[in-house]
Amino acid sequence: MTWQDIVIAIGQFGFTIAMIPTVLGKQKPAGITNVYTAICLSIFGVCFATLSLWLSAIGVWSSALAWWILVEQTFRSH
């Protein structure tokens, strides 16, 4: 584990916490925004994992999960 892994992970968990009001709120971002962001973050998680930056991978996947939840919420509401 490197200091970079810790810093990236802390930042990603912070982004995940910042997503809670959006996940719980009534207004959601546009569907394409949700899908694109969820896909990109999921891929970033794989990249971090292949670099053995496990905390970063878990952190970014937690953010990706929040975005995937938004994808599901957005498309269920239509």
N, C-alpha and C positions, 0 to 999 in steps of 0.2 A: 504494500500500500504506500502510495506516495502522497505528498502534500497536495498535489494537483487533484488526485482522486477525492480527497476530503473536501477541498474547496468546491469542485464541480458538484459533488453530492449535496453539500449544504445548499448551494444555489438551486439545484433542481428540486430538493425537498421544499425550499422556499416557494418556488414556482407552483408546486403542487398545492401547498397551503393557500396560495393566492387564488387558485382555481375553485376553491370550495364555494365561495359566494355565487360563482357562475353556474356551477353544477346544481346548487340548491335553488337558485333564482328562477324566475319565470322567463326572462328574456335570455335567448341563446344566440351565440354568433352564427353566422351563415354556415349552412351545412358543408359547403366545399372547404371553408376555412377549417372546420373541425376535422374533416377527413384528411386534408393535406397535412395539418399539424400532427395529428395522431400517427400517420404513416411515417413522417420524418422523424419524430421522436422515437418511434419503435426501432427504426433503422439505426439512429444514433446509439440506442441502447445496445444493439448488436455490435456496433463498432467499438463501444467502450468495453464490452465483454471480451471481444477478441484481443483487446490490449491489456486484459486482466485488470481493468479499472472497475472492480466489482461494485464498489459503493456508487460510483458514477452511473454504472449500468442500472442498478436498482433505483437510483434517484430519477434518472430520465424515464425509466419504465413506469415509475409512479406518476409522473406527469403525463406520459402517454396514456396511462389508464384513465386519468381524469378526462383527457380529450376523447378517448373512445367512448366513455360514458356520455359525453356531450353529443357525439355522433349518434349514439343510440337514442338519446332523448330528442334530438332534433328530428330524426327521421320517424320516430314513433308519433311525434306531434303532428305530422303531415298526413 
